């Protein structure tokens, strides 16, 4: 696949100004009233009857009432590495996995693997051919001991990819993996998700499934609480596409509110719906195009995007008088989306990233305040300080009996629960705490002996 940056000046293009033609007024009304949208001669060209690729000329600072580009880039990235796991690392991971499988919580908390700036949680279960799984907020790493399999299969998180561009993120990953085993080849791409975030005045529900001209067999529309949420084309295939309301998805599902800051930097007003066009491409289609390696994929993003948005899928203005769908004119919105220039950096990056999977304040405090308020209402307490003090006392009394049955003091019970969460959050190295506590006890014992001998 090549990075084609060309303008197809065919009979559908006029020298100075041109319009998207070929659809009836009724069709235009149903598809967003774009049948007569004027387009400057410098804008992407309209597809020919053969689906010719539009040029990748939409500028990053494109800002019109019709379309505003906010961000684009790689959302998810799955890589595999041929190589071999170190034998001593194999032994360590085997032991840590057994610790994670312990029925005793105070043993499970030690199933962690610290390396560089990461404190990985070691999972109690593996996957087929991959017995060991380690995870934090940056990477989910699966290790294999089978010679015919990659020694490492890794998912780079979408949040990590808002902090570092893919090539830089992979370099950091390779440094981590090099301490687990020998890497024989550069990274292979198992899956890559490319996205474009944008704001548009177009009603994304204004067309029906017939407007999508695609090689996929499945086209579905979705809604959340009766609000239209988006389209999914080709779900489960080697290529699939989603066009969906990203602001709604963040609010109802992912809670990735850090994206709001990045959108603000590129001109989002904080109120308009942000839509995301996202293509998921799996290894099969990439290898068919001769792009198995990550560096090859990153060097050909324009070509990959062009293939996805002009050959595999197009949004059109259906012309009911023409049964040849390949001749249907391209929707003006699709001209903008298909013409993003992937040779430029797609978005600003987050200045900071935490490899720990820590919950945000909204989740912690909204969940934490609810039982306190319920307790105060039950007890008829209006004063917050008084209610908090009584709540703490009642909480301790409630758990005293449970702790007694477990053979723990209340303080030890709390420390154990904190350690369990710390392992899940990748926030505290529990084994290091054990070492520090032992050193502290040894120091106190030595001081006691010196005091006793002196007296």
C-alpha positions in Angstrom: 0.0 0.0 0.0 1.3 3.4 -0.8 0.5 6.8 0.7 -1.4 8.4 -2.2 -1.9 12.2 -1.9 -3.6 13.0 -5.2 -6.5 15.1 -6.4 -8.8 13.5 -9.0 -10.0 16.3 -11.2 -12.7 14.4 -13.2 -15.9 15.4 -14.7 -17.5 15.9 -11.3 -15.1 18.7 -10.5 -15.4 22.3 -11.7 -12.5 24.8 -11.9 -13.4 27.4 -9.3 -16.4 26.1 -7.3 -18.2 22.8 -7.4 -21.1 21.2 -5.6 -22.0 17.7 -4.6 -24.5 16.6 -7.2 -26.4 13.6 -8.3 -29.1 13.2 -5.7 -32.7 14.3 -5.7 -33.8 17.1 -3.3 -35.7 14.5 -1.2 -32.5 12.4 -0.9 -30.5 15.4 0.1 -33.0 16.3 2.8 -32.9 12.8 4.3 -29.1 12.7 4.3 -28.4 16.1 5.9 -29.1 18.6 3.2 -25.7 18.4 1.6 -26.5 17.9 -2.0 -25.7 21.5 -2.8 -22.9 22.2 -0.3 -20.3 24.4 -2.0 -16.7 23.2 -1.9 -13.6 25.3 -2.7 -11.4 24.1 -5.5 -8.6 23.4 -2.8 -10.9 21.0 -0.9 -10.8 17.2 -1.3 -12.1 16.0 -4.7 -15.3 14.1 -5.1 -15.0 10.4 -5.8 -15.3 9.2 -9.4 -17.5 6.3 -10.4 -14.7 4.0 -9.5 -14.3 5.4 -6.0 -11.1 7.3 -6.6 -9.2 8.4 -3.4 -9.8 12.0 -2.3 -6.6 13.9 -1.5 -5.4 14.1 2.1 -5.5 17.8 2.3 -7.9 18.7 5.2 -5.8 21.0 7.4 -5.5 20.2 11.1 -6.9 23.6 12.0 -10.0 23.1 9.7 -12.7 25.2 11.4 -16.0 25.6 9.7 -19.6 25.5 11.0 -20.0 22.3 9.0 -16.9 20.5 10.2 -14.3 21.0 12.9 -11.4 18.6 13.3 -10.3 18.2 17.0 -8.0 15.2 17.2 -6.9 12.1 15.3 -4.5 9.3 15.9 -4.1 5.8 17.3 -6.6 4.9 20.0 -5.7 1.2 20.7 -2.6 -0.7 19.7 -2.0 -4.5 20.0 1.6 -5.7 19.4 3.3 -9.0 19.4 7.1 -9.8 19.8 8.9 -12.9 18.6 11.4 -13.9 21.2 12.1 -16.0 24.3 11.3 -15.5 27.9 14.2 -15.6 30.3 14.2 -18.8 32.4 14.7 -17.0 35.7 11.8 -14.6 34.8 9.7 -17.7 34.0 10.4 -19.0 37.5 9.5 -15.7 39.1 6.3 -15.3 37.2 5.3 -18.9 37.9 5.7 -18.2 41.6 3.9 -14.9 41.5 1.0 -16.5 39.7 0.7 -19.1 42.4 0.8 -16.4 45.0 -2.1 -14.6 43.1 -4.0 -17.9 43.3 -3.7 -18.1 47.1 -7.0 -18.2 49.0 -5.4 -15.9 51.6 -5.7 -12.2 50.8 -2.5 -11.3 52.7 -0.7 -13.6 50.2 -2.4 -12.3 47.1 -1.2 -8.8 47.7 2.4 -9.8 47.0 1.6 -10.8 43.4 3.2 -7.8 41.9 6.1 -7.3 39.5 7.9 -3.9 39.7 10.0 -2.8 36.7 11.1 0.7 35.7 8.2 3.1 36.6 5.6 0.2 36.6 4.2 -1.9 39.4 2.4 -4.6 37.4 -0.4 -6.7 38.9 0.3 -10.4 38.2 -3.0 -12.1 37.3 -4.1 -15.4 38.9 -5.1 -16.7 35.5 -3.5 -16.7 32.0 -4.8 -17.2 28.5 -4.4 -19.9 25.9 -0.7 -20.3 25.1 0.0 -17.3 27.4 0.2 -18.5 31.0 1.3 -15.2 32.5 -0.6 -11.9 32.4 0.7 -8.6 33.8 -1.2 -5.3 33.8 -1.1 -1.7 34.7 -2.6 1.5 33.3 -0.1 1.6 30.4 0.3 -2.1 29.3 -1.5 -5.4 29.4 1.3 -7.9 28.8 0.8 -11.6 28.1 3.9 -13.9 28.1 4.3 -17.3 26.4 6.7 -20.1 26.9 5.6 -21.8 23.6 8.4 -21.5 21.0 5.9 -21.3 18.1 4.1 -18.3 19.7 5.3 -14.7 20.3 6.9 -14.5 23.7 4.9 -11.3 24.4 1.5 -10.1 23.3 0.8 -6.5 24.5 -2.1 -4.1 24.5 -1.1 -0.4 24.9 -3.9 1.5 26.6 -5.7 4.3 24.9 -4.9 6.6 27.8 -1.1 5.9 27.4 -1.4 6.8 23.7 -2.8 10.2 24.6 0.5 10.8 26.5 2.9 9.4 23.9 2.8 9.0 20.2 2.8 5.3 19.1 6.5 5.1 18.0 7.6 6.6 21.4 5.2 4.4 23.3 6.6 1.3 21.6 10.1 2.3 22.5 9.2 2.5 26.2 7.4 -0.8 25.9 10.4 -2.5 24.3 12.6 -1.3 27.2 10.2 -3.0 29.6 10.0 -6.2 27.6 13.8 -6.5 27.2 14.0 -7.1 31.0 11.7 -10.1 30.6 13.3 -11.9 27.7 15.1 -11.7 24.4 13.3 -9.8 21.5 14.2 -11.4 18.2 12.3 -9.1 15.9 10.7 -5.7 15.8 7.0 -5.4 16.9 4.3 -6.9 14.8 0.9 -5.3 14.7 -2.0 -7.5 15.8 -4.5 -4.7 15.8 -4.6 -1.0 15.4 -7.5 1.4 15.9 -7.4 4.7 14.1 -9.7 7.5 15.1 -10.8 11.0 14.2 -12.6 13.2 16.7 -14.7 16.1 15.2 -17.6 18.4 15.7 -20.1 18.8 12.9 -23.5 20.4 12.3 -24.6 17.3 10.4 -27.3 15.1 11.9 -25.6 11.7 12.1 -29.0 10.0 12.1 -30.2 11.8 9.0 -29.4 9.0 6.6 -30.3 5.3 6.6 -28.2 2.2 6.2 -28.4 2.4 2.4 -26.2 5.5 2.4 -23.3 3.3 3.5 -21.5 1.7 0.6 -19.2 -0.9 2.0 -17.7 -4.4 1.6 -19.0 -5.3 5.1 -22.1 -7.3 5.5 -23.4 -5.8 8.8 -24.6 -2.3 9.3 -26.2 -1.3 12.6 -27.5 1.8 14.3 -27.6 2.2 18.0 -29.1 4.4 20.7 -28.6 5.0 24.4 -31.7 6.0 26.5 -33.4 6.8 23.2 -30.6 9.2 22.1 -29.0 8.2 18.9 -25.4 7.0 19.7 -24.0 6.0 16.4 -23.3 3.5 13.6 -21.3 0.2 13.6 -20.2 -1.3 10.3 -18.6 -4.7 9.9 -18.6 -5.7 13.6 -16.4 -8.7 14.2 -14.6 -8.6 10.8 -11.0 -8.0 10.1 -12.0 -4.4 9.5 -14.8 -2.7 11.3 -15.9 0.9 11.7 -17.7 2.9 14.3 -19.1 6.4 14.0 -20.4 7.4 17.4 -21.1 10.1 20.0 -17.9 10.1 22.0 -19.2 12.7 24.5 -22.1 10.3 25.3 -19.8 7.3 25.5 -17.5 9.1 28.0 -20.5 10.2 30.1 -22.3 6.8 30.2 -19.5 4.3 29.9 -15.7 5.0 29.7 -15.4 8.1 32.0 -12.4 9.2 30.0 -12.9 12.8 30.9 -9.2 13.6 30.3 -10.2 13.8 26.6 -12.1 16.9 27.4 -8.9 18.8 28.1 -7.3 17.7 24.8 -10.4 18.7 22.9 -10.4 22.1 24.6 -6.9 22.7 23.4 -8.1 22.4 19.8 -11.1 24.6 20.1 -13.9 22.5 21.6 -16.4 24.8 23.3 -17.3 22.2 26.0 -20.9 21.8 24.9 -21.1 20.5 21.3 -21.3 16.8 20.7 -18.0 15.3 19.7 -18.3 12.5 17.2 -15.6 9.9 16.7 -15.0 8.0 13.4 -12.9 4.9 14.3 -11.6 2.0 12.2 -10.4 -1.2 13.8 -7.9 -3.1 11.6 -6.7 -6.5 12.5 -3.5 -8.3 11.5 -5.0 -10.2 8.6 -5.8 -7.1 6.6 -2.5 -5.4 7.4 -0.4 -8.4 6.3 -2.5 -8.6 3.1 -1.3 -5.1 2.4 2.3 -6.0 3.2 2.4 -4.1 6.5 3.0 -6.6 9.3 5.4 -4.4 11.3 4.6 -1.4 13.4 7.1 0.9 11.7 5.6 0.0 8.3 2.1 0.6 9.5 3.0 4.0 11.0 4.8 5.0 7.7 1.6 4.2 5.7 -1.2 5.6 7.8 -2.4 7.8 4.9 -2.7 4.8 2.6 -4.4 2.7 5.3 -6.9 5.5 6.0 -7.5 6.1 2.3 -8.2 2.4 1.8 -10.6 2.3 4.8 -12.6 5.4 3.8 -12.7 5.1 0.0 -12.5 1.4 -0.9 -13.8 -0.5 2.1 -16.4 2.1 3.2 -18.0 5.3 1.9 -20.9 7.5 3.1 -22.9 8.5 0.1 -25.9 10.4 -1.1 -28.1 7.6 -2.4 -29.4 8.3 -5.9 -32.6 6.2 -6.3 -32.5 6.7 -10.1 -29.1 5.0 -10.4 -28.9 1.4 -9.4 -25.0 1.4 -9.6 -24.1 2.4 -6.0 -20.5 2.9 -6.8 -21.6 6.0 -8.8 -23.4 7.6 -5.9 -21.8 10.9 -4.9 -19.9 11.1 -1.7 -21.5 12.8 1.4 -19.7 16.1 2.0 -19.0 15.1 5.6 -17.2 12.0 4.3 -15.0 14.2 2.1 -13.6 15.9 5.2 -13.2 12.7 7.2 -11.5 10.7 4.4 -9.1 13.5 3.7 -7.4 13.8 7.1 -3.6 14.1 6.6 -2.0 11.4 8.7 1.5 12.6 8.0 1.0 15.3 10.6 0.7 14.9 14.4 -2.9 14.4 15.1 -3.4 16.0 18.4 -1.7 17.5 21.5 -0.6 15.1 24.2 -1.3 14.8 27.9 1.6 16.3 29.8 1.3 13.7 32.6 0.5 10.0 32.7 0.2 7.7 35.7 0.9 4.1 35.1 -1.3 3.3 38.2 -4.9 2.4 37.5 -6.3 4.7 40.1 -9.9 5.8 40.2 -10.8 9.5 39.9 -12.2 11.7 42.6 -15.6 11.7 41.0 -15.9 7.9 41.5 -14.3 7.9 45.0 -16.1 10.8 46.6 -19.5 10.3 45.0 -19.5 6.7 46.2 -18.0 7.5 49.5 -20.4 10.3 50.4 -23.5 8.3 49.9 -23.2 5.9 52.9 -22.2 8.8 55.2 -25.3 10.8 54.2 -27.5 7.8 54.6 -26.0 7.2 58.1 -26.6 10.9 59.1 -30.2 10.7 57.8 -30.8 7.5 59.8 -29.4 9.0 63.0 -31.0 12.4 62.5 -27.6 14.3 62.4 -27.3 17.5 60.4 -23.8 18.7 61.3 -21.2 17.2 59.0 -18.3 17.0 61.5 -20.5 15.4 64.1 -21.9 13.0 61.5 -18.5 12.1 60.3 -17.2 11.4 63.8 -20.2 9.2 64.7 -20.0 7.4 61.3 -16.3 6.6 62.0 -17.1 5.3 65.5 -20.0 3.1 64.2 -17.9 1.8 61.3 -15.1 0.7 63.7 -17.6 -1.0 66.0 -19.3 -2.8 63.1 -16.0 -4.3 62.0 -14.6 -5.1 65.4 -16.5 -8.4 65.5 -15.6 -9.3 62.0 -11.9 -8.6 62.6 -12.0 -10.6 65.8 -13.4 -13.6 63.9 -10.6 -13.2 61.3 -7.9 -12.9 64.1 -7.0 -9.4 63.0 -7.0 -6.0 64.7 -9.0 -3.3 63.0 -5.8 -1.6 61.9 -4.4 -4.8 60.3 -7.8 -5.4 58.6 -7.6 -2.0 57.0 -4.0 -2.4 56.0 -4.8 -5.7 54.3 -7.7 -4.1 52.4 -5.6 -1.2 51.3 -2.9 -3.6 50.1 -5.5 -5.5 48.0 -6.6 -2.3 46.3 -3.0 -1.1 45.9 -2.3 -4.3 43.9 -5.3 -3.7 41.7 -4.4 0.0 41.3 -0.6 -0.6 40.7 -0.1 2.2 43.2 1.9 0.7 46.1 4.5 -2.1 46.0 3.3 -4.2 48.9 6.5 -6.3 49.2 8.4 -3.1 49.8 6.1 -2.2 52.7 6.8 -5.6 54.2 10.5 -5.0 53.9 10.3 -1.6 55.5 8.1 -2.9 58.3 10.5 -5.7 59.0 13.5 -3.3 59.0 11.5 -1.0 61.4 10.8 -3.9 63.8 14.4 -5.0 63.7 15.5 -1.4 64.5 13.1 -1.1 67.4 14.3 -4.5 68.7 17.9 -3.4 68.5 17.1 -0.2 70.4 15.2 -2.2 73.1 18.3 -4.5 73.5 20.6 -1.5 73.8 18.3 0.1 76.4 18.0 -3.2 78.4 21.8 -3.7 78.4 22.4 -0.1 79.4 20.1 -0.4 82.4 
